[in-house]
Amino acid sequence: MKCNFKYVLIFFLAFGCKPNTEGALNVLDPAEKTMNQPLQTKKMNVKGLTLKEAVTKYGKPDYATEFKLEGVNLNEFRIELRNFFDANQIASEIEIKEITWENKSDSLLTAWYKELDKEWVYIHSLEYHKNDEF
C-alpha cells in the first residue's frame, strides 16, 4: 500500500498541476497581430504646418471646433494660447480653429490655428494622454 501511495502522489504532481500563467506577459509575434489591436503610429508633428498641410499629412481630424479668442474661457487646456497673443489681440475677434487627432492608441494631439492671408496657420499644439482631464 505504501508503494501505491508514492505512485499516486507522483502521478498527481506530474499531471495534476497547471502551469502558473498569472502575471505572465502575453507577447505576440508581430506577424500574429490582428485587426482588433490598436495601430501604433509615429509621433505626429504639426509644428509649422498649415491646417491644410496637417490634414494632408495626418488625415481628417477626429475632433474640430472653432471659437473667437475674445470671450472664450482660456482654461488650463487652452491657457498657453495667451503666450501667442497680447491683451489687445485677445480682446479682438480672432477666429481660432482647434483641431484634434488621435496620435497613438493612448494619446491625442490638439493644434490651434488662426487665419492669416486666407490660410489657417499653426499657432500651438499640445500632446496629452486620452484620460487627462483639464
Biotite code that builds the C-alpha atoms (Angstrom):
import biotite.structure as struc

atoms = struc.array([
    struc.Atom([0.000, 0.000, 0.000], chain_id="A", res_id=1, res_name="MET", atom_name="CA", element="C"),
    struc.Atom([2.852, 2.356, 0.778], chain_id="A", res_id=2, res_name="LYS", atom_name="CA", element="C"),
    struc.Atom([4.294, 1.821, -2.700], chain_id="A", res_id=3, res_name="CYS", atom_name="CA", element="C"),
    struc.Atom([0.961, 2.596, -4.408], chain_id="A", res_id=4, res_name="ASN", atom_name="CA", element="C"),
    struc.Atom([0.690, 5.877, -2.488], chain_id="A", res_id=5, res_name="PHE", atom_name="CA", element="C"),
    struc.Atom([4.044, 7.031, -3.910], chain_id="A", res_id=6, res_name="LYS", atom_name="CA", element="C"),
    struc.Atom([2.891, 6.324, -7.473], chain_id="A", res_id=7, res_name="TYR", atom_name="CA", element="C"),
    struc.Atom([-0.407, 8.167, -6.935], chain_id="A", res_id=8, res_name="VAL", atom_name="CA", element="C"),
    struc.Atom([1.428, 11.155, -5.435], chain_id="A", res_id=9, res_name="LEU", atom_name="CA", element="C"),
    struc.Atom([3.924, 11.252, -8.316], chain_id="A", res_id=10, res_name="ILE", atom_name="CA", element="C"),
    struc.Atom([1.067, 10.981, -10.828], chain_id="A", res_id=11, res_name="PHE", atom_name="CA", element="C"),
    struc.Atom([-0.824, 13.937, -9.307], chain_id="A", res_id=12, res_name="PHE", atom_name="CA", element="C"),
    struc.Atom([2.284, 16.060, -9.033], chain_id="A", res_id=13, res_name="LEU", atom_name="CA", element="C"),
    struc.Atom([3.297, 15.379, -12.616], chain_id="A", res_id=14, res_name="ALA", atom_name="CA", element="C"),
    struc.Atom([-0.076, 15.684, -14.328], chain_id="A", res_id=15, res_name="PHE", atom_name="CA", element="C"),
    struc.Atom([-2.376, 17.418, -11.884], chain_id="A", res_id=16, res_name="GLY", atom_name="CA", element="C"),
    struc.Atom([-0.714, 20.828, -11.739], chain_id="A", res_id=17, res_name="CYS", atom_name="CA", element="C"),
    struc.Atom([-1.419, 23.570, -14.233], chain_id="A", res_id=18, res_name="LYS", atom_name="CA", element="C"),
    struc.Atom([1.380, 25.944, -15.136], chain_id="A", res_id=19, res_name="PRO", atom_name="CA", element="C"),
    struc.Atom([1.185, 29.287, -13.350], chain_id="A", res_id=20, res_name="ASN", atom_name="CA", element="C"),
    struc.Atom([0.490, 31.853, -16.050], chain_id="A", res_id=21, res_name="THR", atom_name="CA", element="C"),
    struc.Atom([-0.778, 34.579, -13.751], chain_id="A", res_id=22, res_name="GLU", atom_name="CA", element="C"),
    struc.Atom([1.256, 37.718, -14.304], chain_id="A", res_id=23, res_name="GLY", atom_name="CA", element="C"),
    struc.Atom([2.911, 36.285, -17.405], chain_id="A", res_id=24, res_name="ALA", atom_name="CA", element="C"),
    struc.Atom([3.312, 38.659, -20.313], chain_id="A", res_id=25, res_name="LEU", atom_name="CA", element="C"),
    struc.Atom([1.306, 37.935, -23.420], chain_id="A", res_id=26, res_name="ASN", atom_name="CA", element="C"),
    struc.Atom([3.830, 38.765, -26.112], chain_id="A", res_id=27, res_name="VAL", atom_name="CA", element="C"),
    struc.Atom([2.699, 38.444, -29.701], chain_id="A", res_id=28, res_name="LEU", atom_name="CA", element="C"),
    struc.Atom([4.888, 37.922, -32.662], chain_id="A", res_id=29, res_name="ASP", atom_name="CA", element="C"),
    struc.Atom([4.380, 40.974, -34.958], chain_id="A", res_id=30, res_name="PRO", atom_name="CA", element="C"),
    struc.Atom([3.229, 38.591, -37.673], chain_id="A", res_id=31, res_name="ALA", atom_name="CA", element="C"),
    struc.Atom([0.383, 37.424, -35.395], chain_id="A", res_id=32, res_name="GLU", atom_name="CA", element="C"),
    struc.Atom([-1.150, 40.878, -34.817], chain_id="A", res_id=33, res_name="LYS", atom_name="CA", element="C"),
    struc.Atom([-4.820, 41.122, -35.637], chain_id="A", res_id=34, res_name="THR", atom_name="CA", element="C"),
    struc.Atom([-7.021, 43.893, -36.935], chain_id="A", res_id=35, res_name="MET", atom_name="CA", element="C"),
    struc.Atom([-8.543, 44.312, -33.460], chain_id="A", res_id=36, res_name="ASN", atom_name="CA", element="C"),
    struc.Atom([-5.335, 45.654, -31.966], chain_id="A", res_id=37, res_name="GLN", atom_name="CA", element="C"),
    struc.Atom([-4.856, 49.429, -31.965], chain_id="A", res_id=38, res_name="PRO", atom_name="CA", element="C"),
    struc.Atom([-2.392, 50.720, -34.509], chain_id="A", res_id=39, res_name="LEU", atom_name="CA", element="C"),
    struc.Atom([0.611, 52.481, -33.004], chain_id="A", res_id=40, res_name="GLN", atom_name="CA", element="C"),
    struc.Atom([1.586, 55.438, -35.130], chain_id="A", res_id=41, res_name="THR", atom_name="CA", element="C"),
    struc.Atom([4.694, 57.548, -35.236], chain_id="A", res_id=42, res_name="LYS", atom_name="CA", element="C"),
    struc.Atom([4.699, 60.711, -33.207], chain_id="A", res_id=43, res_name="LYS", atom_name="CA", element="C"),
    struc.Atom([2.856, 63.431, -35.084], chain_id="A", res_id=44, res_name="MET", atom_name="CA", element="C"),
    struc.Atom([4.449, 66.820, -35.565], chain_id="A", res_id=45, res_name="ASN", atom_name="CA", element="C"),
    struc.Atom([2.250, 69.615, -36.866], chain_id="A", res_id=46, res_name="VAL", atom_name="CA", element="C"),
    struc.Atom([4.557, 72.462, -35.859], chain_id="A", res_id=47, res_name="LYS", atom_name="CA", element="C"),
    struc.Atom([4.909, 74.906, -38.694], chain_id="A", res_id=48, res_name="GLY", atom_name="CA", element="C"),
    struc.Atom([2.337, 73.144, -40.882], chain_id="A", res_id=49, res_name="LEU", atom_name="CA", element="C"),
    struc.Atom([-0.736, 74.966, -42.135], chain_id="A", res_id=50, res_name="THR", atom_name="CA", element="C"),
    struc.Atom([-4.054, 73.299, -41.382], chain_id="A", res_id=51, res_name="LEU", atom_name="CA", element="C"),
    struc.Atom([-4.289, 72.122, -44.985], chain_id="A", res_id=52, res_name="LYS", atom_name="CA", element="C"),
    struc.Atom([-0.788, 70.590, -44.832], chain_id="A", res_id=53, res_name="GLU", atom_name="CA", element="C"),
    struc.Atom([-1.508, 68.890, -41.494], chain_id="A", res_id=54, res_name="ALA", atom_name="CA", element="C"),
    struc.Atom([-4.734, 67.351, -42.801], chain_id="A", res_id=55, res_name="VAL", atom_name="CA", element="C"),
    struc.Atom([-2.948, 66.203, -45.954], chain_id="A", res_id=56, res_name="THR", atom_name="CA", element="C"),
    struc.Atom([-0.176, 64.624, -43.882], chain_id="A", res_id=57, res_name="LYS", atom_name="CA", element="C"),
    struc.Atom([-2.202, 63.109, -40.996], chain_id="A", res_id=58, res_name="TYR", atom_name="CA", element="C"),
    struc.Atom([-5.728, 62.790, -42.375], chain_id="A", res_id=59, res_name="GLY", atom_name="CA", element="C"),
    struc.Atom([-9.061, 64.143, -41.298], chain_id="A", res_id=60, res_name="LYS", atom_name="CA", element="C"),
    struc.Atom([-9.012, 65.185, -37.620], chain_id="A", res_id=61, res_name="PRO", atom_name="CA", element="C"),
    struc.Atom([-11.075, 63.278, -35.078], chain_id="A", res_id=62, res_name="ASP", atom_name="CA", element="C"),
    struc.Atom([-12.442, 66.460, -33.474], chain_id="A", res_id=63, res_name="TYR", atom_name="CA", element="C"),
    struc.Atom([-12.667, 70.054, -34.636], chain_id="A", res_id=64, res_name="ALA", atom_name="CA", element="C"),
    struc.Atom([-14.149, 73.227, -33.206], chain_id="A", res_id=65, res_name="THR", atom_name="CA", element="C"),
    struc.Atom([-13.944, 76.960, -33.851], chain_id="A", res_id=66, res_name="GLU", atom_name="CA", element="C"),
    struc.Atom([-14.154, 79.828, -31.407], chain_id="A", res_id=67, res_name="PHE", atom_name="CA", element="C"),
    struc.Atom([-13.394, 83.523, -31.153], chain_id="A", res_id=68, res_name="LYS", atom_name="CA", element="C"),
    struc.Atom([-10.499, 84.327, -28.867], chain_id="A", res_id=69, res_name="LEU", atom_name="CA", element="C"),
    struc.Atom([-12.491, 87.119, -27.232], chain_id="A", res_id=70, res_name="GLU", atom_name="CA", element="C"),
    struc.Atom([-14.773, 85.841, -24.517], chain_id="A", res_id=71, res_name="GLY", atom_name="CA", element="C"),
    struc.Atom([-13.666, 82.223, -24.653], chain_id="A", res_id=72, res_name="VAL", atom_name="CA", element="C"),
    struc.Atom([-12.599, 80.613, -21.405], chain_id="A", res_id=73, res_name="ASN", atom_name="CA", element="C"),
    struc.Atom([-8.838, 80.130, -21.715], chain_id="A", res_id=74, res_name="LEU", atom_name="CA", element="C"),
    struc.Atom([-8.901, 77.297, -19.213], chain_id="A", res_id=75, res_name="ASN", atom_name="CA", element="C"),
    struc.Atom([-5.962, 75.052, -18.336], chain_id="A", res_id=76, res_name="GLU", atom_name="CA", element="C"),
    struc.Atom([-6.286, 73.269, -21.692], chain_id="A", res_id=77, res_name="PHE", atom_name="CA", element="C"),
    struc.Atom([-6.112, 76.483, -23.762], chain_id="A", res_id=78, res_name="ARG", atom_name="CA", element="C"),
    struc.Atom([-4.100, 78.704, -21.406], chain_id="A", res_id=79, res_name="ILE", atom_name="CA", element="C"),
    struc.Atom([-0.918, 78.535, -23.493], chain_id="A", res_id=80, res_name="GLU", atom_name="CA", element="C"),
    struc.Atom([-2.690, 80.477, -26.244], chain_id="A", res_id=81, res_name="LEU", atom_name="CA", element="C"),
    struc.Atom([-2.094, 83.555, -24.063], chain_id="A", res_id=82, res_name="ARG", atom_name="CA", element="C"),
    struc.Atom([1.617, 83.211, -24.907], chain_id="A", res_id=83, res_name="ASN", atom_name="CA", element="C"),
    struc.Atom([0.895, 83.911, -28.574], chain_id="A", res_id=84, res_name="PHE", atom_name="CA", element="C"),
    struc.Atom([-1.465, 86.898, -28.320], chain_id="A", res_id=85, res_name="PHE", atom_name="CA", element="C"),
    struc.Atom([-1.273, 90.189, -26.433], chain_id="A", res_id=86, res_name="ASP", atom_name="CA", element="C"),
    struc.Atom([-4.222, 91.622, -24.464], chain_id="A", res_id=87, res_name="ALA", atom_name="CA", element="C"),
    struc.Atom([-5.480, 93.670, -27.426], chain_id="A", res_id=88, res_name="ASN", atom_name="CA", element="C"),
    struc.Atom([-5.443, 90.636, -29.706], chain_id="A", res_id=89, res_name="GLN", atom_name="CA", element="C"),
    struc.Atom([-7.241, 88.534, -27.097], chain_id="A", res_id=90, res_name="ILE", atom_name="CA", element="C"),
    struc.Atom([-9.907, 91.243, -26.876], chain_id="A", res_id=91, res_name="ALA", atom_name="CA", element="C"),
    struc.Atom([-10.314, 91.254, -30.668], chain_id="A", res_id=92, res_name="SER", atom_name="CA", element="C"),
    struc.Atom([-12.383, 88.827, -32.680], chain_id="A", res_id=93, res_name="GLU", atom_name="CA", element="C"),
    struc.Atom([-9.624, 86.476, -33.797], chain_id="A", res_id=94, res_name="ILE", atom_name="CA", element="C"),
    struc.Atom([-11.099, 83.198, -35.025], chain_id="A", res_id=95, res_name="GLU", atom_name="CA", element="C"),
    struc.Atom([-9.318, 80.073, -33.770], chain_id="A", res_id=96, res_name="ILE", atom_name="CA", element="C"),
    struc.Atom([-9.643, 76.543, -35.097], chain_id="A", res_id=97, res_name="LYS", atom_name="CA", element="C"),
    struc.Atom([-8.978, 73.804, -32.563], chain_id="A", res_id=98, res_name="GLU", atom_name="CA", element="C"),
    struc.Atom([-8.159, 70.506, -34.281], chain_id="A", res_id=99, res_name="ILE", atom_name="CA", element="C"),
    struc.Atom([-7.586, 67.159, -32.550], chain_id="A", res_id=100, res_name="THR", atom_name="CA", element="C"),
    struc.Atom([-6.185, 63.900, -33.901], chain_id="A", res_id=101, res_name="TRP", atom_name="CA", element="C"),
    struc.Atom([-5.773, 60.584, -32.147], chain_id="A", res_id=102, res_name="GLU", atom_name="CA", element="C"),
    struc.Atom([-1.994, 60.437, -32.162], chain_id="A", res_id=103, res_name="ASN", atom_name="CA", element="C"),
    struc.Atom([-1.414, 56.939, -30.771], chain_id="A", res_id=104, res_name="LYS", atom_name="CA", element="C"),
    struc.Atom([-3.637, 54.401, -29.111], chain_id="A", res_id=105, res_name="SER", atom_name="CA", element="C"),
    struc.Atom([-3.336, 56.290, -25.822], chain_id="A", res_id=106, res_name="ASP", atom_name="CA", element="C"),
    struc.Atom([-2.793, 59.941, -26.739], chain_id="A", res_id=107, res_name="SER", atom_name="CA", element="C"),
    struc.Atom([-4.321, 62.893, -28.521], chain_id="A", res_id=108, res_name="LEU", atom_name="CA", element="C"),
    struc.Atom([-2.766, 65.828, -30.318], chain_id="A", res_id=109, res_name="LEU", atom_name="CA", element="C"),
    struc.Atom([-4.598, 69.152, -30.399], chain_id="A", res_id=110, res_name="THR", atom_name="CA", element="C"),
    struc.Atom([-3.395, 72.012, -32.569], chain_id="A", res_id=111, res_name="ALA", atom_name="CA", element="C"),
    struc.Atom([-4.645, 75.576, -32.767], chain_id="A", res_id=112, res_name="TRP", atom_name="CA", element="C"),
    struc.Atom([-4.720, 77.624, -35.978], chain_id="A", res_id=113, res_name="TYR", atom_name="CA", element="C"),
    struc.Atom([-5.565, 81.218, -36.890], chain_id="A", res_id=114, res_name="LYS", atom_name="CA", element="C"),
    struc.Atom([-6.404, 82.650, -40.286], chain_id="A", res_id=115, res_name="GLU", atom_name="CA", element="C"),
    struc.Atom([-3.699, 84.715, -41.944], chain_id="A", res_id=116, res_name="LEU", atom_name="CA", element="C"),
    struc.Atom([-3.855, 85.770, -45.590], chain_id="A", res_id=117, res_name="ASP", atom_name="CA", element="C"),
    struc.Atom([-6.734, 83.365, -46.295], chain_id="A", res_id=118, res_name="LYS", atom_name="CA", element="C"),
    struc.Atom([-4.835, 80.388, -44.889], chain_id="A", res_id=119, res_name="GLU", atom_name="CA", element="C"),
    struc.Atom([-5.087, 78.692, -41.489], chain_id="A", res_id=120, res_name="TRP", atom_name="CA", element="C"),
    struc.Atom([-1.614, 78.868, -39.934], chain_id="A", res_id=121, res_name="VAL", atom_name="CA", element="C"),
    struc.Atom([-0.222, 76.983, -36.957], chain_id="A", res_id=122, res_name="TYR", atom_name="CA", element="C"),
    struc.Atom([-0.187, 78.680, -33.542], chain_id="A", res_id=123, res_name="ILE", atom_name="CA", element="C"),
    struc.Atom([0.497, 75.976, -30.999], chain_id="A", res_id=124, res_name="HIS", atom_name="CA", element="C"),
    struc.Atom([-0.101, 72.281, -30.245], chain_id="A", res_id=125, res_name="SER", atom_name="CA", element="C"),
    struc.Atom([-0.405, 70.021, -27.232], chain_id="A", res_id=126, res_name="LEU", atom_name="CA", element="C"),
    struc.Atom([0.005, 66.248, -26.965], chain_id="A", res_id=127, res_name="GLU", atom_name="CA", element="C"),
    struc.Atom([-1.664, 64.599, -23.974], chain_id="A", res_id=128, res_name="TYR", atom_name="CA", element="C"),
    struc.Atom([-2.983, 61.279, -22.691], chain_id="A", res_id=129, res_name="HIS", atom_name="CA", element="C"),
    struc.Atom([-6.571, 60.418, -23.635], chain_id="A", res_id=130, res_name="LYS", atom_name="CA", element="C"),
    struc.Atom([-7.593, 60.216, -19.978], chain_id="A", res_id=131, res_name="ASN", atom_name="CA", element="C"),
    struc.Atom([-6.141, 63.587, -18.958], chain_id="A", res_id=132, res_name="ASP", atom_name="CA", element="C"),
    struc.Atom([-8.713, 65.996, -17.576], chain_id="A", res_id=133, res_name="GLU", atom_name="CA", element="C"),
    struc.Atom([-8.362, 69.753, -17.870], chain_id="A", res_id=134, res_name="PHE", atom_name="CA", element="C"),
])
